[in-house]
């Protein structure tokens, strides 16, 4: 098949079961009849799998230690650090 844009012979590539015609010069990509439907069907399957996985994770019961990291955010914030004795000298500037 010739590229409709630059009239170069196109190469046929198969990617995940979909036949693509690709022009080596202009990098144009053309699909045969029914190939777009294959791509859309696979995209819907992947989206459905992702939504099922997300729903499964949302149903997961919370564990006791899930809140452990929530309290650690204060330890890393400099406003909540325990003050050292030698830094108390500079408190007059606050």
C-alpha positions in Angstrom: 0.0 0.0 0.0 1.3 3.5 -0.8 1.2 6.3 1.7 -1.5 8.8 0.7 0.6 11.7 2.0 4.0 11.1 0.4 3.4 8.0 -1.9 6.1 5.9 -0.3 5.6 2.1 0.2 4.1 1.6 3.7 5.3 -1.1 6.1 2.8 -3.4 7.9 3.4 -3.8 11.6 1.5 -6.0 14.1 1.2 -4.5 17.6 -0.8 -6.4 20.2 -2.9 -8.1 17.6 -3.6 -4.9 15.6 -2.3 -4.5 12.0 -0.9 -1.1 11.4 0.4 0.4 8.1 3.2 2.8 8.9 5.0 5.1 6.4 8.8 5.1 7.1 9.2 8.6 5.7 6.4 10.7 7.2 5.6 8.3 10.1 1.9 8.4 9.1 -0.1 5.5 10.6 -3.1 4.0 8.9 -5.5 1.3 10.2 -7.3 -1.4 8.2 -11.0 -1.9 8.5 -11.9 -3.2 11.9 -8.6 -2.3 13.5 -9.9 0.8 15.3 -12.7 -1.3 16.8 -10.0 -3.8 18.2 -8.1 -0.9 19.8 -11.3 0.5 21.3 -12.4 -2.9 22.6 -9.0 -3.5 24.2 -9.1 0.0 25.8 -12.5 -0.7 27.3 -11.3 -4.0 28.7 -8.3 -2.3 30.3 -10.5 0.4 31.7 -12.9 -2.1 33.2 -10.1 -4.1 34.8 -8.7 -0.9 36.3 -12.1 0.1 37.7 -12.6 -3.4 39.2 -9.2 -3.2 40.8 -9.9 0.2 42.2 -13.3 -0.9 43.6 -11.6 -3.9 45.2 -9.0 -1.7 46.9 -11.7 0.7 48.1 -13.5 -2.3 49.8 -10.4 -3.3 51.6 -10.9 -3.0 55.4 -8.6 -0.5 57.1 -5.9 -2.0 59.2 -4.8 -0.7 62.6 -1.5 0.5 61.3 -2.9 2.4 58.4 -3.0 5.5 60.5 0.7 5.2 61.5 1.9 7.3 58.6 -0.7 9.9 59.2 0.9 10.9 62.5 4.4 11.0 61.1 3.7 14.1 59.0 4.1 16.2 62.2 7.5 14.7 62.9 8.8 15.9 59.5 7.4 19.4 59.8 9.9 21.9 61.3 7.1 23.8 63.1 6.4 20.7 65.2 9.9 19.6 66.1 11.0 19.4 69.7 13.2 22.4 70.5 16.8 21.9 71.5 18.3 23.8 74.4 20.9 25.6 72.3 18.2 26.9 69.9 16.3 28.5 72.7 18.8 31.3 72.7 17.5 32.4 69.3 13.8 32.4 70.4 14.0 36.1 71.1 14.0 36.7 67.4 10.6 34.9 66.8 
